[in-house]
Each structure stands twice: as C-alpha cells, then as structure tokens.
Amino acid sequence: MYPDNFKYTKEHEWILVEGDTGTIGITDHAQHELGDIVYVDLPKAGTVVEQGKTLGSVESVKAVSDIYSPVSGEVVESNTELTAAPERLNSDPHGTAWLVKIKLSDPSQLAGLLSAADYKAYLGE
C-alpha cells in the first residue's frame, strides 16, 4: 500500500525523488482520515517552499487540512487536474493524484524522512 521508493512524513505526505525533482502527495492514510475530498489549493509554479512549512491545503467534507512540504525547493509544476477533480485524491493518492513537483534545494533533507517500513510502524500497522 505504501510504495517502498517513496519517503514519508509524520504529517502524512509522501515524496518520490527522481534526479533533482521530488513529486509530493498525501498518503492513503491521510485521504482516508480526511474522507471525501472536495477542494485542493496548490501553489503555482515558481513558488518557493520550505521544509515543514505549508505548501497548500486539502478540503474534505470533514475539515480543511494543511499540506506540509517534506523538503525545501521551488515548485516546478502543480497537478491542475486536481482542481477539477479533487476526489482523485481519494481514489489514487499515491499515483495520478500527486500534488506538486519541486526542484529540491537541499537533497540532504531527504535523510530525515521516513521509509515505507518506518511510516507503517508510525501508523501502527
């Protein structure tokens, strides 16, 4: 359920790094806890984000939740398809429903993130 090639945060975000770019999303656990997602607010390309700081938000029928960036960098792409179909986060949070792609400014930050096994242990699975 949690891909081994992803890194995870305790705030329930994931990142998949390819070269100097990281694709970021929310975990299956996060979407399950949120319930039916109805709106996603994402930063535009060119926005600089800091590790641990808010990069956007997800609104569900239950609540609005901030999304925290697992790493620092510059947003190079936002998943605009989620604007029209935010419910994709409920059906494919680790695939087509990624949130943003970021050019990493400090790849060493990845060392502080959780592996899939560590994340599952954190969840108590």
Residue pairs with C-beta under 8 A, 6 or more apart in sequence:
1 28
2 8
2 14
2 27
2 28
2 94
2 116
2 119
2 120
3 14
3 16
3 94
3 116
4 115
4 116
4 117
5 16
6 14
6 15
6 16
6 94
6 116
7 14
7 15
7 16
7 17
7 70
7 110
7 113
7 114
7 115
8 14
8 15
8 27
8 70
8 113
8 114
8 115
8 116
8 118
8 119
8 122
9 68
9 70
9 113
9 114
10 114
10 122
11 68
12 26
12 27
12 29
12 30
12 33
13 24
13 25
13 26
13 27
13 30
13 67
13 68
13 69
13 70
14 24
14 25
14 26
14 27
14 70
14 94
15 22
15 23
15 24
15 70
15 71
15 110
15 113
16 22
16 23
16 98
17 23
17 104
17 107
17 110
20 103
20 104
20 107
21 76
21 101
21 102
21 103
21 104
22 70
22 71
22 73
22 101
22 102
22 104
23 98
23 100
23 101
24 55
24 67
24 69
24 70
24 98
24 99
24 100
24 101
24 102
25 89
25 93
25 94
25 97
25 98
25 99
26 58
26 67
26 89
26 93
26 99
27 93
27 94
27 119
28 93
28 94
29 123
30 58
30 65
30 93
31 37
31 89
31 90
31 93
34 58
34 60
34 62
34 63
34 65
35 60
35 61
35 62
36 60
36 61
36 87
36 90
37 58
37 59
37 60
37 86
37 87
37 89
37 90
38 59
38 60
38 61
38 86
38 87
39 58
39 59
39 86
40 56
40 57
40 58
40 59
40 82
40 83
40 86
40 89
40 99
41 56
41 57
41 58
41 59
42 55
42 56
42 78
42 79
42 82
42 83
42 99
42 100
43 49
43 55
43 56
43 75
43 78
43 100
44 75
44 78
45 75
45 76
45 77
45 78
46 74
46 75
47 55
47 74
47 75
48 72
48 73
48 74
48 75
49 55
49 69
49 72
49 73
49 74
49 75
49 102
50 69
50 72
51 69
51 70
51 71
51 72
51 106
51 109
52 68
52 69
53 68
53 69
54 66
54 67
54 68
54 69
55 67
55 68
55 69
55 75
55 99
55 100
56 66
56 67
56 99
56 100
57 64
57 65
57 66
57 67
58 64
58 65
58 67
58 86
58 89
59 65
59 86
67 99
69 102
70 109
70 113
71 102
71 104
71 105
71 106
71 107
71 109
71 110
72 104
72 105
72 106
72 109
73 102
73 103
73 104
73 105
73 106
74 102
74 103
74 105
75 100
75 101
75 102
76 101
76 102
76 103
77 100
77 101
78 99
78 100
79 97
79 98
79 99
79 100
81 88
81 96
82 88
82 89
82 97
82 99
88 96
88 97
89 97
91 97
104 110
114 122
